[in-house]
């Protein structure tokens, strides 16, 4: 197993971002919410203190409690997203909100609002497109063992497929540049959106970073909407789907290799019998072996063709990404 690279910790107050520098940037704090009445006021108040000049927008996803009313009372802008699922909410957020910097955070009060200036400072100082707040739990109940194990497995899988860049690919606390947000083609529906955000950055080889931030237990009366097994399976399917789309040659080569191996195993006794007797007594086996080898060749051919298509699509996405004006670091 690859050794995790060290990541920075949030320890010192921001030094680069003065009040004047903050004032010239449009910062949007985006909070996707579903039944977070017990926590949403704490989230809004925390980010109001950490980023007083930022717009705080709560995107409600069909809550049945008082989330919207409490969010408005706390001073946040609220919008409604009728299509259920966090991925659908993030897609609307990124499409509708105009800003220079975007802070994406869950509405469950588990992430540290005071760390936001440090995340933004790193993004601006190093000209990055995404900074992830890697979770460092402050209590046992904050980060359930099942979620921790699933995150570790999925992070290792993504590292082996797309290259290591993060230790916490499922973190819901991230800061983005406008260039990232407006070039992100969100297709996810639910909690797999974090995986898609990560792989989008890796696919376009964007400058990215990770900073360790505190992770707290939910406040009393707040319950997690994440199902370890169901959402873990959906995230794994998303990774496999993106692997097929982004690495088609490798994906179809594995399939072709498996089919070819089975075909060879089936063909060996048939070939031996033919060499010894000049006969092919097991004709169905010979036909099956030939058919599997043809499928293996077809799979490899599909991989080669789709690899060229993928390269062209990545070039177009890269050009579109570069066509979006980035933040001027000397502003």
C-alpha positions in Angstrom: 0.0 0.0 0.0 1.3 3.4 -0.9 2.3 5.6 2.0 0.1 8.6 2.4 1.9 11.8 1.7 1.9 14.4 4.6 -0.6 17.1 4.6 -0.6 20.5 6.2 -2.5 21.3 9.4 -4.5 24.4 10.2 -2.6 25.9 13.1 -1.8 29.5 12.4 -4.1 32.4 11.5 -4.1 33.5 7.8 -1.3 35.8 7.0 -1.8 36.5 3.3 -5.5 37.4 3.2 -6.0 40.8 4.7 -9.4 42.4 5.0 -8.6 44.5 1.9 -7.8 41.4 -0.1 -11.0 39.7 1.0 -13.0 42.7 0.0 -12.1 42.6 -3.7 -13.1 38.9 -4.0 -16.6 37.6 -4.4 -16.8 34.6 -2.0 -19.8 32.3 -1.9 -20.3 29.8 0.8 -22.5 27.0 -0.6 -24.4 24.9 1.9 -26.4 21.9 0.6 -29.1 21.0 3.1 -31.7 18.3 3.8 -33.4 18.3 7.2 -30.6 20.2 9.1 -32.7 22.3 11.4 -30.6 21.3 14.4 -27.3 22.4 12.8 -27.8 25.0 10.1 -27.8 28.1 12.3 -24.5 27.0 13.8 -23.0 26.6 10.3 -24.2 30.0 9.1 -23.0 31.8 12.2 -19.7 30.1 12.0 -19.0 31.1 8.4 -20.4 34.6 9.0 -17.7 35.1 11.6 -14.9 33.4 9.6 -15.8 35.1 6.3 -17.9 38.2 7.1 -17.8 39.5 3.5 -19.0 36.2 1.9 -22.5 35.4 0.6 -23.9 32.4 2.4 -26.4 30.5 0.3 -28.3 27.5 1.7 -29.7 25.2 -1.0 -32.5 23.2 0.5 -33.3 19.8 -0.9 -37.0 19.2 0.1 -36.5 19.5 3.8 -39.5 18.6 5.9 -38.3 20.4 9.0 -37.6 24.1 9.7 -34.3 24.2 7.9 -35.3 26.9 5.5 -36.9 29.2 8.1 -33.9 28.9 10.5 -31.5 29.6 7.7 -33.3 32.7 6.7 -33.5 33.8 10.3 -29.8 33.4 10.6 -29.2 35.7 7.6 -28.5 33.2 4.8 -29.9 33.3 1.3 -32.0 30.3 0.6 -32.9 28.5 -2.6 -34.9 25.3 -3.3 -33.7 22.3 -5.4 -36.6 19.9 -6.0 -34.6 17.1 -7.4 -33.5 14.9 -4.5 -29.8 14.1 -4.1 -26.6 16.0 -3.1 -25.2 15.7 -6.7 -28.3 17.5 -8.1 -28.0 20.2 -5.5 -24.3 20.8 -6.2 -25.0 21.0 -10.0 -27.6 23.7 -9.4 -25.2 25.6 -7.0 -22.4 25.6 -9.5 -24.7 26.7 -12.4 -26.6 29.4 -10.6 -24.1 31.2 -8.3 -21.5 33.7 -9.7 -18.4 34.3 -7.6 -14.6 34.4 -7.7 -14.2 31.7 -4.9 -16.6 29.0 -3.7 -16.6 27.3 -0.3 -18.6 24.1 -0.4 -19.6 22.7 3.1 -22.2 20.4 4.4 -24.9 21.8 6.6 -24.4 19.4 9.5 -22.0 21.6 11.6 -19.3 18.9 11.5 -16.7 21.0 9.6 -14.6 23.8 11.1 -15.8 27.2 9.7 -12.7 28.9 11.3 -10.5 26.9 8.8 -12.1 28.5 5.8 -9.7 31.5 5.6 -6.7 29.2 5.7 -8.1 27.0 2.9 -8.7 30.2 0.8 -5.3 31.6 1.6 -3.6 28.4 0.3 -5.7 28.4 -2.9 -4.8 32.0 -3.6 -1.2 31.9 -2.6 -0.4 28.9 -4.7 -2.7 29.6 -7.6 -4.8 26.4 -7.0 -8.2 25.4 -8.3 -9.3 23.2 -5.4 -8.3 22.8 -1.7 -9.8 20.0 0.2 -10.4 20.1 4.0 -9.2 16.6 5.0 -11.1 15.5 8.1 -9.3 15.1 11.4 -11.8 13.8 13.9 -12.0 15.4 17.3 -14.2 12.7 18.9 -14.8 9.0 18.3 -18.4 9.6 17.4 -17.5 12.2 14.8 -16.2 9.7 12.2 -17.8 6.3 12.3 -15.5 3.3 11.8 -17.5 2.1 8.8 -17.3 5.5 7.1 -13.6 5.7 7.9 -12.8 2.3 6.5 -14.9 2.9 3.3 -13.2 6.2 2.8 -9.7 4.6 3.1 -10.6 1.8 0.6 -12.1 4.2 -1.9 -9.2 6.6 -1.5 -6.7 3.8 -2.2 -8.6 2.7 -5.2 -8.7 6.2 -6.7 -5.0 6.6 -6.0 -4.1 3.4 -7.9 -6.3 4.2 -10.8 -5.9 8.0 -11.2 -2.8 8.8 -9.1 -2.5 9.8 -5.5 -3.4 13.4 -4.6 -5.7 13.2 -1.6 -6.0 11.3 1.7 -9.7 12.1 2.0 -11.5 12.0 -1.3 -15.0 12.0 0.4 -14.6 15.3 2.3 -17.5 17.6 1.9 -15.4 20.7 2.8 -13.7 22.2 -0.2 -12.7 25.6 -1.7 -12.8 26.1 -5.4 -11.8 28.6 -8.0 -14.3 29.9 -10.5 -12.4 28.1 -13.2 -13.0 24.8 -11.5 -16.7 25.4 -10.8 -17.7 26.5 -14.2 -15.8 23.7 -16.0 -17.2 21.0 -13.8 -19.7 18.8 -15.7 -21.6 17.3 -12.8 -23.4 14.1 -13.6 -23.7 12.6 -10.1 -27.0 12.4 -8.3 -26.1 11.7 -4.6 -23.2 11.5 -2.3 -20.8 10.3 -5.0 -20.5 13.9 -6.0 -17.3 14.2 -3.9 -15.7 11.4 -5.9 -16.6 13.1 -9.1 -15.1 16.4 -8.0 -11.9 14.7 -7.1 -11.6 12.8 -10.4 -12.5 15.9 -12.4 -9.5 17.7 -10.9 -7.2 14.7 -11.5 -8.4 14.2 -15.1 -7.5 17.8 -16.0 -4.4 17.8 -13.9 -5.5 20.9 -12.0 -3.3 22.4 -9.3 -4.9 21.1 -6.1 -4.0 20.6 -2.4 -5.3 19.2 0.9 -5.2 20.7 4.4 -6.1 18.9 7.5 -9.1 20.4 9.4 -11.0 19.5 12.5 -14.0 17.3 12.1 -16.7 17.4 14.9 -19.6 15.2 15.9 -23.0 16.3 14.8 -25.0 18.5 17.2 -27.8 16.9 19.3 -30.9 16.3 17.2 -29.0 16.0 13.9 -28.8 12.7 12.1 -26.6 11.6 9.2 -28.3 10.9 5.8 -25.3 8.8 4.6 -25.8 5.0 4.4 -22.5 3.3 4.6 -23.2 0.4 2.4 -25.7 1.9 -0.1 -23.8 5.1 -0.7 -20.4 3.3 -0.6 -21.7 1.0 -3.4 -22.9 4.0 -5.4 -19.5 5.7 -5.0 -17.7 2.6 -6.1 -19.9 2.3 -9.2 -19.1 5.9 -9.9 -15.4 5.2 -9.7 -15.7 2.2 -12.0 -17.8 4.2 -14.5 -15.3 7.1 -14.5 -12.4 4.6 -14.9 -14.2 3.2 -18.0 -14.7 6.7 -19.4 -11.2 8.2 -18.4 -9.0 5.0 -18.9 -10.9 3.1 -21.6 -7.7 1.4 -23.0 -6.8 0.0 -19.6 -10.4 -0.9 -18.8 -11.1 -2.8 -22.0 -7.6 -4.4 -22.0 -8.4 -6.0 -18.6 -11.7 -7.4 -20.1 -9.9 -8.5 -23.3 -7.1 -10.1 -21.3 -9.6 -12.1 -19.2 -11.5 -13.3 -22.3 -8.2 -14.2 -24.0 -7.0 -16.2 -21.0 -10.3 -18.2 -20.8 -10.1 -18.8 -24.6 -6.5 -20.1 -24.3 -7.3 -22.4 -21.4 -10.2 -23.9 -23.4 -8.1 -24.2 -26.6 -5.1 -26.0 -25.1 -6.6 -29.5 -24.9 -8.3 -29.1 -28.3 -5.0 -28.1 -29.9 -3.1 -31.0 -28.2 -5.7 -33.5 -29.5 -5.5 -32.1 -33.0 -1.7 -32.4 -33.0 -1.8 -36.0 -31.8 -4.7 -37.3 -33.9 -5.4 -34.7 -36.6 -9.0 -34.5 -35.4 -11.1 -32.0 -33.5 -13.6 -34.1 -31.5 -14.7 -31.3 -29.2 -16.0 -28.9 -31.9 -18.2 -26.8 -29.5 -15.2 -26.1 -27.3 -13.2 -25.1 -30.3 -16.0 -22.8 -31.5 -16.4 -21.3 -28.0 -12.6 -20.7 -27.7 -12.5 -19.0 -31.1 -15.5 -16.8 -30.2 -13.9 -15.7 -26.9 -10.7 -14.8 -28.7 -12.6 -12.8 -31.2 -14.4 -11.0 -28.3 -11.0 -10.3 -26.7 -9.7 -8.8 -29.9 -12.9 -6.7 -30.2 -12.6 -5.5 -26.6 -9.0 -4.4 -27.2 -10.0 -2.6 -30.5 -12.8 -0.8 -28.6 -10.3 0.3 -26.0 -7.9 1.7 -28.6 -10.7 3.6 -30.4 -12.3 5.0 -27.2 -8.8 6.0 -25.9 -8.4 8.3 -28.8 -11.9 9.7 -28.3 -11.2 10.2 -24.6 -8.0 12.1 -25.4 -9.8 14.4 -27.8 -12.6 15.0 -25.2 -10.0 15.7 -22.5 -8.3 18.2 -24.7 -11.6 20.0 -25.3 -12.4 20.1 -21.6 -8.9 21.4 -20.9 -9.3 24.2 -23.5 -12.7 25.1 -22.0 -11.2 25.1 -18.5 -8.4 27.4 -19.7 -10.9 29.7 -21.4 -12.4 30.6 -18.1 -10.6 33.6 -16.5 -8.7 32.6 -13.3 -8.1 34.7 -10.2 -5.3 37.3 -10.6 -2.9 36.5 -7.8 -1.6 40.0 -7.6 -5.1 41.5 -6.9 
